[in-house]
């Protein structure tokens, strides 16, 4: 990081910091986290509701109509009533805030929120925005646009 410092006090501070930094041990690279599949959801959505232009782009809401989910130790249905709140930006990024509920085969309710950014090439983004049905692919799939919103999962 480069900063411009003016005056002798600033120069003295830089020299003092440079001398003290040389005695600080170098940071080690943390290990890569190991990811484990929790579940894969297949979600049916309704037509987007367009709100129009807002400060950062175009606001739209995609209603979640239902679906199913399944993982190594869990399965059930995606309940209707959730939605994907989006701001589609001109730079190819989309701000996402998706909230929905799952119900396991055992009747347990689970709240899920995915909040983050998505980026795709213009031709891929156009197809995503025009689709009437959307099946969300795994965020690690090479077929999927770059999207890795971390989920918040909560159950009673």
C-alpha positions as CSV (number, residue, x, y, z in Angstrom):
1,X,0.0,0.0,0.0
2,X,1.5,3.3,-1.0
3,X,0.6,6.6,0.8
4,X,2.0,10.1,0.3
5,X,3.1,11.6,3.6
6,X,4.0,15.2,3.8
7,X,6.4,16.8,6.2
8,X,9.2,15.5,8.4
9,X,6.9,13.9,11.0
10,X,5.4,11.7,8.3
11,X,8.9,10.7,7.0
12,X,10.0,9.9,10.5
13,X,6.9,7.8,11.1
14,X,7.6,5.8,7.9
15,X,11.2,5.1,8.9
16,X,10.1,4.0,12.4
17,X,7.5,1.7,10.9
18,X,9.9,0.3,8.3
19,X,12.4,-0.6,11.0
20,X,9.8,-2.3,13.2
21,X,8.2,-4.3,10.3
22,X,11.5,-6.1,9.6
23,X,11.3,-7.8,13.0
24,X,7.7,-9.0,12.5
25,X,7.5,-12.7,11.5
26,X,6.1,-13.4,8.1
27,X,2.5,-14.5,8.0
28,X,1.9,-18.1,6.9
29,X,-0.6,-19.0,4.2
30,X,-3.7,-20.5,5.8
31,X,-4.7,-23.9,4.6
32,X,-7.4,-24.1,2.0
33,X,-10.8,-24.9,3.7
34,X,-12.3,-28.3,3.0
35,X,-15.8,-28.0,1.6
36,X,-18.5,-30.7,2.2
37,X,-21.8,-30.8,0.3
38,X,-24.7,-30.1,2.6
39,X,-27.4,-30.4,-0.1
40,X,-28.4,-29.5,-3.6
41,X,-31.6,-27.6,-4.2
42,X,-33.8,-27.6,-7.3
43,X,-35.9,-24.5,-7.2
44,X,-38.8,-23.4,-9.4
45,X,-39.3,-19.7,-9.6
46,X,-42.0,-17.4,-11.0
47,X,-41.6,-14.5,-13.4
48,X,-39.5,-11.7,-12.1
49,X,-41.2,-8.6,-10.6
50,X,-39.4,-5.6,-12.1
51,X,-39.2,-2.6,-9.7
52,X,-37.1,-0.4,-12.1
53,X,-33.9,1.6,-11.7
54,X,-32.5,2.2,-8.2
55,X,-29.3,3.8,-7.0
56,X,-26.9,1.0,-8.1
57,X,-28.8,-0.8,-10.9
58,X,-32.1,-2.4,-11.8
59,X,-34.1,-3.9,-8.8
60,X,-36.1,-7.0,-9.4
61,X,-37.6,-9.8,-7.2
62,X,-37.8,-13.4,-8.3
63,X,-40.5,-15.3,-6.3
64,X,-39.6,-18.9,-5.2
65,X,-42.6,-21.2,-6.0
66,X,-41.2,-24.4,-4.5
67,X,-38.9,-27.2,-5.2
68,X,-36.9,-30.0,-3.6
69,X,-33.5,-30.5,-1.9
70,X,-31.4,-33.5,-1.2
71,X,-28.0,-34.1,0.5
72,X,-26.0,-37.0,2.0
73,X,-28.0,-36.8,5.3
74,X,-31.0,-34.7,4.5
75,X,-33.8,-34.2,2.0
76,X,-37.1,-32.4,1.7
77,X,-38.9,-29.7,-0.1
78,X,-38.4,-26.0,-0.7
79,X,-41.4,-24.2,0.5
80,X,-43.2,-21.5,-1.6
81,X,-43.0,-17.9,-0.4
82,X,-39.3,-17.2,-0.6
83,X,-37.7,-14.8,-3.1
84,X,-34.5,-13.7,-4.7
85,X,-34.1,-9.9,-4.3
86,X,-31.7,-8.7,-7.0
87,X,-30.0,-5.6,-8.1
88,X,-28.7,-6.1,-11.7
89,X,-25.8,-3.8,-12.3
90,X,-24.4,-2.5,-15.6
91,X,-20.9,-3.9,-14.9
92,X,-22.0,-7.5,-15.2
93,X,-22.4,-8.0,-11.4
94,X,-25.7,-8.8,-9.6
95,X,-26.3,-8.2,-5.9
96,X,-28.3,-11.1,-4.5
97,X,-30.3,-11.6,-1.3
98,X,-32.2,-14.8,-1.5
99,X,-34.3,-16.0,1.4
100,X,-36.4,-19.2,1.5
101,X,-37.5,-22.0,3.8
102,X,-36.9,-25.7,3.6
103,X,-38.9,-28.5,5.2
104,X,-37.2,-31.8,5.8
105,X,-38.9,-35.1,5.2
106,X,-39.1,-35.3,9.1
107,X,-41.0,-32.0,9.2
108,X,-38.2,-29.8,10.5
109,X,-38.2,-26.2,9.2
110,X,-34.9,-24.6,8.1
111,X,-34.5,-20.9,7.1
112,X,-31.8,-20.2,4.5
113,X,-30.4,-16.9,3.3
114,X,-27.8,-16.5,0.5
115,X,-26.5,-13.0,0.2
116,X,-23.7,-12.1,-2.1
117,X,-22.6,-11.2,-5.6
118,X,-22.9,-13.0,-9.0
119,X,-20.9,-12.3,-12.1
120,X,-21.3,-13.8,-15.6
121,X,-20.3,-13.0,-19.2
122,X,-22.9,-10.7,-20.9
123,X,-24.4,-13.6,-23.0
124,X,-24.8,-15.8,-19.9
125,X,-26.3,-13.0,-17.9
126,X,-28.8,-12.3,-20.6
127,X,-30.0,-15.9,-20.6
128,X,-30.3,-15.9,-16.8
129,X,-32.3,-12.7,-16.8
130,X,-34.7,-13.9,-19.6
131,X,-35.4,-17.3,-18.1
132,X,-38.9,-17.9,-16.8
133,X,-37.8,-21.0,-14.8
134,X,-34.5,-21.1,-13.0
135,X,-32.8,-24.1,-11.5
136,X,-30.0,-23.0,-9.3
137,X,-26.9,-25.0,-9.9
138,X,-24.2,-25.8,-7.4
139,X,-22.0,-22.8,-6.8
140,X,-19.0,-25.0,-7.5
141,X,-20.2,-26.1,-10.9
142,X,-18.1,-24.9,-13.9
143,X,-21.4,-24.3,-15.8
144,X,-22.5,-21.8,-13.2
145,X,-21.7,-18.1,-13.3
146,X,-19.3,-17.0,-10.7
147,X,-21.5,-16.9,-7.6
148,X,-20.5,-18.0,-4.1
149,X,-22.9,-16.3,-1.6
150,X,-22.3,-18.0,1.8
151,X,-25.5,-19.4,3.2
152,X,-26.9,-18.6,6.6
153,X,-28.8,-21.6,7.8
154,X,-31.0,-21.6,10.9
155,X,-33.4,-24.1,12.5
156,X,-35.4,-24.1,15.7
